[in-house]
């Protein structure tokens, strides 16, 4: 039962965390409306579309991961009751796969931030500045939220392995 409790606890923490994508998405959408209604300069007007796109992307990411994790919580108990060993093995594999994905994300996102920063330096049009600044802002939000998710999945993976070790000692 420790395994099921651990898995459900991790998934509930993920649900809480993914809601921050939605929170930031709403912020970007509000900013887009603000630039649309109040923007007087060319640069302010240039932010309308990039902040709208960033808001929509974050909303899609947040809604998708939130839905997936809520469904995962429901499925955990069924899978655990069907075959505890298979459930354990699938969670180990899933957590290790997720750790590999995060390694890729944490290499790619900084490169994208650097590229966007270079665009600000070398292309001096309002549209590209707005796109670059908005991209950097959105990627920082993703790094902040995914940084916490990475820490949680690392801890979850270690606790899963400790459960296996405890079971081996009991045998």
C-alpha positions as CSV (number, residue, x, y, z in Angstrom):
1,X,0.0,0.0,0.0
2,X,3.0,2.3,0.5
3,X,3.6,2.1,-3.3
4,X,0.0,3.2,-4.2
5,X,0.1,6.0,-1.6
6,X,3.4,7.2,-2.9
7,X,2.2,7.2,-6.5
8,X,-1.0,9.0,-5.7
9,X,0.8,11.6,-3.6
10,X,3.2,12.3,-6.4
11,X,0.4,12.7,-9.0
12,X,-1.5,15.0,-6.7
13,X,1.6,17.2,-6.4
14,X,1.9,17.2,-10.1
15,X,-1.8,18.3,-10.5
16,X,-1.1,21.2,-8.1
17,X,2.0,22.2,-10.0
18,X,0.5,22.1,-13.5
19,X,-2.1,24.5,-12.4
20,X,0.6,27.1,-12.3
21,X,0.9,26.8,-16.1
22,X,-2.8,27.8,-16.3
23,X,-2.2,30.6,-13.8
24,X,0.7,32.1,-15.9
25,X,-1.3,31.5,-19.1
26,X,-4.1,33.7,-17.7
27,X,-1.4,36.3,-16.9
28,X,-0.1,36.3,-20.5
29,X,-3.7,36.5,-21.9
30,X,-4.5,39.4,-19.6
31,X,-1.3,41.1,-20.7
32,X,-2.3,40.6,-24.4
33,X,-5.6,42.2,-23.8
34,X,-3.9,45.0,-21.9
35,X,-1.5,45.7,-24.8
36,X,-4.4,45.5,-27.2
37,X,-6.5,48.0,-25.2
38,X,-3.9,50.3,-23.8
39,X,-0.9,50.0,-26.1
40,X,0.0,53.3,-27.8
41,X,3.5,52.7,-29.0
42,X,4.6,50.3,-31.8
43,X,6.4,48.2,-29.3
44,X,3.4,47.9,-27.0
45,X,1.2,46.9,-30.0
46,X,3.8,44.4,-31.1
47,X,3.3,42.5,-27.8
48,X,-0.4,41.7,-28.5
49,X,0.1,38.6,-30.6
50,X,3.2,37.1,-28.9
51,X,1.6,37.3,-25.4
52,X,-1.6,35.8,-26.8
53,X,0.3,32.9,-28.4
54,X,2.4,32.4,-25.2
55,X,-0.8,32.4,-23.1
56,X,-2.5,29.9,-25.4
57,X,0.5,27.6,-25.4
58,X,0.8,27.7,-21.6
59,X,-2.9,27.1,-21.3
60,X,-2.6,24.0,-23.6
61,X,0.4,22.7,-21.6
62,X,-1.3,23.3,-18.3
63,X,-4.7,21.9,-19.3
64,X,-3.1,18.8,-20.9
65,X,-0.8,17.9,-18.1
66,X,-3.5,18.7,-15.5
67,X,-6.0,16.4,-17.2
68,X,-3.4,13.6,-17.8
69,X,-2.4,13.6,-14.1
70,X,-6.0,13.6,-12.9
71,X,-6.6,10.6,-15.1
72,X,-3.4,9.0,-13.9
73,X,-4.6,9.3,-10.2
74,X,-7.8,7.4,-11.1
75,X,-5.9,4.7,-13.0
76,X,-3.2,4.1,-10.3
77,X,-5.5,2.3,-8.0
78,X,-6.9,0.1,-10.8
79,X,-3.4,-0.8,-12.0
80,X,-2.1,-1.4,-8.5
81,X,-5.0,-3.7,-7.6
82,X,-4.6,-5.6,-10.9
83,X,-0.9,-6.4,-10.5
84,X,1.2,-4.7,-7.9
85,X,4.5,-5.9,-9.4
86,X,3.7,-4.7,-12.9
87,X,2.5,-1.4,-11.5
88,X,5.7,-0.9,-9.6
89,X,7.8,-1.8,-12.7
90,X,5.8,0.6,-14.9
91,X,6.2,3.4,-12.4
92,X,10.0,2.9,-12.3
93,X,10.2,2.9,-16.1
94,X,7.9,5.9,-16.4
95,X,9.8,7.9,-13.8
96,X,13.2,7.1,-15.4
97,X,11.8,8.0,-18.9
98,X,10.5,11.3,-17.5
99,X,13.9,12.0,-16.0
100,X,15.5,11.5,-19.4
101,X,13.0,13.9,-21.0
102,X,13.7,16.5,-18.4
103,X,17.5,16.2,-19.2
104,X,16.6,17.1,-22.8
105,X,14.3,19.9,-21.8
106,X,16.9,21.5,-19.5
107,X,19.4,21.5,-22.3
108,X,17.1,22.8,-25.1
109,X,15.3,25.6,-23.2
110,X,18.4,27.5,-22.2
111,X,19.6,27.3,-25.9
112,X,16.2,28.8,-27.0
113,X,16.5,31.5,-24.3
114,X,20.0,32.4,-25.6
115,X,18.7,32.5,-29.2
116,X,15.8,34.8,-28.3
117,X,18.2,37.1,-26.4
118,X,20.5,37.2,-29.4
119,X,17.5,38.2,-31.5
120,X,16.9,41.2,-29.2
121,X,20.5,42.3,-29.7
122,X,20.7,41.9,-33.5
123,X,17.2,42.6,-34.8
124,X,15.8,45.9,-33.7
125,X,12.2,45.8,-34.9
126,X,9.3,46.1,-32.4
127,X,7.8,42.8,-33.5
128,X,10.9,40.7,-33.1
129,X,11.7,42.4,-29.8
130,X,8.3,41.5,-28.5
131,X,8.5,38.0,-29.8
132,X,11.9,37.5,-28.2
133,X,11.0,39.0,-24.8
134,X,7.7,37.0,-24.7
135,X,9.5,33.8,-25.7
136,X,12.1,34.3,-22.9
137,X,9.4,35.0,-20.4
138,X,7.4,31.9,-21.4
139,X,10.5,29.7,-21.3
140,X,11.5,31.0,-17.9
141,X,8.0,30.1,-16.6
142,X,8.4,26.6,-18.1
143,X,11.8,26.3,-16.5
144,X,10.5,27.4,-13.1
145,X,7.6,24.9,-13.1
146,X,9.5,22.1,-14.7
147,X,12.4,22.6,-12.3
148,X,10.1,21.8,-9.4
149,X,8.6,18.9,-11.4
150,X,12.1,17.5,-12.0
151,X,12.9,17.6,-8.3
152,X,9.6,15.8,-7.5
153,X,10.2,13.1,-10.1
154,X,13.8,12.5,-8.9
155,X,12.5,12.1,-5.3
156,X,9.7,9.9,-6.5
157,X,12.1,7.7,-8.4
158,X,14.4,7.4,-5.4
159,X,11.5,6.5,-3.1
160,X,10.3,3.9,-5.5
161,X,13.7,2.3,-5.5
162,X,13.8,2.5,-1.7
163,X,10.5,0.6,-1.6
164,X,12.0,-2.1,-3.7
165,X,15.0,-2.2,-1.4
166,X,12.8,-2.5,1.7
167,X,10.9,-5.3,0.1
168,X,14.1,-7.2,-0.7
169,X,15.3,-6.8,2.9
170,X,11.9,-8.2,4.2
171,X,12.2,-11.3,2.0
